[in-house]
Amino acid sequence: VRFSTDDGSVEMISSLLWDLGTTGIVEVDGVLLAGFDDRASADAVAERAANWPATVLGVEPSAWAGTDETTTVVIGPTEGDDAGRVEGDGRASAASRTLSIVAGPTFGHGGHPTTALALDLLISAIADRRPTPAGAGAGPRVLDVGTGSGVLAIAAATLGAGPVVGVDIDADAVVVARDNADRNGVEVLVTDDTVDGAANLVEDRRFDIVVANLLLPVHRRLAPTIAGVLGPGASLITAGYLIADGPELIGCHRRAIDGVGPGPVTVAAEERRGDWLGHRFDLDPDR
């Protein structure tokens, strides 16, 4: 279902859509796209949305359904806007690496501003931990929450992180992320388990880096669980929310981290892409 809505209503509309069983939500060029398992479910939601502060633009097969279109994501130098981007903007360098990503029937082709934000912050967090050479599999332990096509997890593995775990509640995403990892020649453990379940795949159930490119309502719901799998000195990378929601997002994760005791935590970086915001939180290594 495609919706047109103003920025102030995005959070409310997204919450309603999650309550009604959407399989995923993404904003593309000012249009909110919500996926559903079948046409009947989508039609029912479109009918209920008649009284929402939004306009239903259409109910149609997903633009991602069954597609084999490949997106090339460039991982370049680890500074600022040159860190991660979709190929074609003319900024690739000799030091760049490229990922080949097929979204299939999932969200996450790699080109959305929130993905670019998360990728930039993830690259810097990995670089700060001086991982072993790419492919050695002995770098920082990384968890990608809501992995989708697996693009962020695959980027982490390509840059030498390991083990890398991707978790997603969408069974299609699990298949697609595994296929994309194979396509790019890296090892990513992908599961449709919970965040807690994903933590069972690594030693001491803790991660050095957790990346969460999620809508604000999902951040609210998962923040306590995410805090519980952060190791000493870990970095939490967040994206998927608007600039106006930044203060709430920071408070949400600060409270969650304080609640489980792995803090204190500092906001080490903040980046913007258009109307979207991303953060990197760093925990005290002595706790």
VOGU-3710 file (C-alpha; in Angstrom, 3 decimals, decimal comma):
1> vrfstddgsv> 0,000/0,000/0,000  1,371/3,426/-0,964  0,610/6,393/1,278  1,181/10,127/1,026  1,413/11,841/4,426  3,122/14,795/6,058  6,260/14,352/8,178  4,356/14,969/11,386  2,092/11,964/10,804  4,695/9,413/9,665
11> emissllwdl> 5,274/8,005/13,152  1,567/7,585/13,899  0,820/6,020/10,517  3,785/3,664/10,906  2,578/2,558/14,353  -0,885/1,841/12,985  0,581/-0,159/10,113  2,717/-2,286/12,445  -0,346/-2,981/14,583  -2,182/-4,124/11,445
21> gttgivevdg> 0,506/-6,609/10,477  2,702/-4,887/7,908  5,739/-6,939/6,895  7,834/-3,815/6,394  7,703/-0,064/5,854  9,994/2,183/3,856  9,872/5,819/2,739  10,815/6,457/-0,879  10,718/9,947/-2,413  8,200/11,189/0,137
31> vllagfddra> 5,886/8,180/-0,251  5,372/5,662/2,555  5,308/2,058/1,308  3,875/-0,685/3,536  4,071/-4,346/2,606  1,553/-7,091/3,460  1,459/-10,833/2,970  -1,409/-10,772/0,475  -3,702/-8,512/-1,524  -6,705/-9,042/0,780
41> sadavaeraa> -4,755/-7,786/3,808  -3,498/-4,768/1,870  -7,010/-3,910/0,644  -8,369/-4,136/4,207  -5,716/-1,740/5,502  -6,315/0,693/2,645  -10,016/0,746/3,544  -9,281/1,379/7,233  -6,912/4,193/6,301  -9,790/6,308/4,992
51> nwpatvlgve> -9,928/8,165/8,323  -6,158/8,503/8,787  -4,190/11,731/8,178  -2,850/10,182/4,988  -3,873/9,575/1,388  -3,822/6,058/-0,045  -2,113/6,388/-3,411  -2,563/2,790/-4,470  -2,646/-0,894/-3,626  -0,432/-2,866/-5,948
61> psawagtdet> 2,128/-5,679/-6,135  5,364/-4,787/-4,385  8,034/-3,191/-6,504  10,407/-5,664/-4,849  8,314/-8,798/-5,339  10,253/-11,319/-7,347  12,721/-8,772/-8,692  16,238/-9,865/-9,569  17,482/-6,310/-10,108  20,963/-5,840/-8,687
71> ttvvigpteg> 22,065/-2,723/-6,820  25,774/-2,014/-6,491  26,684/-0,469/-3,144  30,110/1,141/-2,892  32,086/1,033/0,353  34,755/3,676/0,031  37,000/5,724/2,336  35,866/5,822/5,960  35,243/9,542/6,254  32,001/11,483/6,003
81> ddagrvegdg> 29,723/11,220/2,996  32,341/9,292/1,028  32,024/6,203/3,204  29,061/4,330/1,755  26,770/5,028/-1,181  25,049/3,517/-4,189  27,278/3,447/-7,247  26,661/6,126/-9,814  27,279/9,288/-7,816  30,794/9,599/-9,206
91> rasaasrtls> 32,641/9,308/-5,900  34,059/5,793/-6,064  37,807/5,594/-5,506  40,578/3,092/-6,041  40,219/2,068/-2,390  36,514/1,348/-2,740  34,902/-2,063/-2,399  31,611/-2,893/-4,072  28,713/-5,044/-2,916  26,189/-6,649/-5,238
101> ivagptfghg> 22,761/-6,610/-3,548  19,517/-8,134/-4,823  16,547/-7,051/-2,710  14,191/-9,743/-3,994  10,822/-9,653/-2,163  12,298/-7,660/0,736  12,961/-4,052/1,609  16,574/-2,956/1,580  18,136/-2,394/-1,842  20,775/-0,171/-0,230
111> ghpttalald> 19,856/3,147/-1,803  17,695/4,744/0,891  19,228/7,636/2,892  18,759/5,738/6,165  20,829/2,842/4,821  23,551/5,264/3,722  23,566/6,831/7,200  23,824/3,471/8,917  26,533/2,341/6,503  28,690/5,431/7,108
121> llisaiadrr> 28,435/5,079/10,889  29,020/1,326/10,742  32,154/1,731/8,630  33,627/4,233/11,100  32,815/1,996/14,079  34,534/-0,986/12,450  37,555/1,126/11,483  37,926/2,354/15,067  38,245/-1,237/16,248  41,058/-1,997/13,773
131> ptpagagagp> 39,666/-5,332/12,525  41,816/-7,948/10,908  42,027/-7,901/7,081  38,753/-8,432/5,236  37,755/-12,061/5,174  39,813/-13,120/8,200  36,676/-13,336/10,343  38,313/-12,215/13,592  37,186/-8,599/13,737  34,452/-7,065/15,906
141> rvldvgtgsg> 31,277/-9,052/16,505  28,420/-7,323/14,663  24,639/-7,700/14,900  22,377/-6,210/12,211  18,833/-5,875/13,591  16,200/-5,938/10,835  18,746/-6,997/8,250  16,390/-6,993/5,232  18,505/-7,701/2,166  21,540/-8,047/4,420
151> vlaiaaatlg> 23,379/-5,060/2,951  24,690/-3,700/6,281  25,679/-7,105/7,627  27,429/-7,937/4,357  29,275/-4,611/4,438  30,474/-5,400/7,974  31,724/-8,843/6,963  33,411/-7,405/3,873  35,326/-4,987/6,102  36,654/-7,775/8,312
161> agpvvgvdid> 34,057/-8,008/11,069  33,213/-11,427/12,372  31,192/-13,160/13,414  28,414/-11,105/11,804  24,778/-11,941/12,584  21,700/-10,594/10,797  18,227/-10,977/12,292  14,858/-10,300/10,649  11,290/-11,384/11,402  10,572/-11,685/7,658
171> adavvvardn> 11,319/-15,226/6,420  11,832/-13,896/2,872  14,482/-11,495/4,159  16,388/-14,351/5,779  16,570/-16,198/2,453  17,511/-13,080/0,501  20,173/-11,976/3,006  21,780/-15,426/2,934  21,795/-15,414/-0,864  23,336/-11,937/-0,927
181> adrngvevlv> 26,044/-12,992/1,531  26,904/-15,933/-0,730  26,844/-13,648/-3,767  29,411/-11,370/-2,118  31,576/-14,182/-0,794  31,241/-13,405/2,925  29,950/-15,299/5,936  26,891/-13,837/7,645  24,770/-15,831/10,077  21,159/-14,897/9,300
191> tddtvdgaan> 18,230/-15,908/11,504  14,540/-15,142/11,913  14,896/-15,539/15,683  14,597/-12,727/18,211  17,502/-10,414/19,050  18,072/-12,508/22,170  18,066/-15,648/20,062  20,564/-14,149/17,641  22,881/-13,422/20,572  23,139/-17,166/21,212
201> lvedrrfdiv> 25,189/-17,419/18,012  28,187/-15,543/19,455  30,483/-16,036/22,416  29,180/-14,602/25,726  26,013/-13,402/23,901  27,437/-9,907/23,435  28,286/-7,823/20,370  30,922/-5,162/19,780  28,724/-3,329/17,250  24,947/-3,421/16,852
211> vanlllpvhr> 23,370/-1,639/13,885  19,624/-0,945/13,960  18,145/0,783/10,908  14,540/0,769/12,131  11,512/3,020/12,343  11,077/4,908/15,616  8,260/2,690/16,996  10,465/-0,373/16,476  13,402/1,353/18,169  11,133/2,009/21,157
221> rlaptiagvl> 10,053/-1,626/21,329  13,478/-3,218/20,850  15,723/-0,756/22,728  15,795/-2,760/26,017  16,567/-6,011/24,200  19,279/-4,380/22,079  20,854/-2,860/25,201  21,087/-6,320/26,707  23,338/-7,674/23,937  25,831/-4,775/23,896
231> gpgaslitag> 29,259/-5,716/25,190  31,735/-3,517/27,103  32,847/-0,602/24,937  30,337/-1,533/22,244  28,948/0,827/19,619  25,255/1,072/18,777  24,461/2,441/15,302  20,909/3,737/14,851  19,056/5,054/11,796  15,569/5,015/10,280
241> yliadgpeli> 14,010/8,077/11,960  13,467/11,722/11,121  15,552/14,622/12,439  12,635/15,799/14,583  12,609/12,419/16,356  16,302/12,564/17,288  15,878/13,690/20,920  13,309/10,969/21,624  15,486/8,333/19,960  18,530/9,320/22,021
251> gchrraidgv> 16,503/9,273/25,242  14,973/5,916/24,379  18,308/4,150/23,945  20,006/5,967/26,839  17,287/4,793/29,229  17,457/1,260/27,889  21,233/1,058/28,246  21,146/2,567/31,740  18,482/0,013/32,652  20,671/-3,030/31,921
261> gpgpvtvaae> 23,877/-1,485/33,215  26,430/-1,695/30,367  26,835/2,108/30,264  27,607/4,933/30,651  26,974/5,808/27,030  27,994/8,789/24,899  26,643/10,012/21,579  29,853/9,713/19,564  28,478/10,814/16,181  25,383/12,256/14,534
271> errgdwlghr> 24,834/12,361/10,775  22,059/13,676/8,539  20,878/12,813/5,058  17,998/15,030/3,934  15,259/14,704/6,574  16,809/11,580/8,094  19,091/11,234/11,101  21,554/8,607/12,333  23,568/8,197/15,539  26,484/6,263/16,918
281> fdldpdr> 26,407/5,531/20,647  29,628/4,341/22,341  29,630/2,507/25,687  32,304/2,736/28,351  34,853/-0,080/27,772  35,389/-0,493/31,530  31,802/-1,558/32,227
//
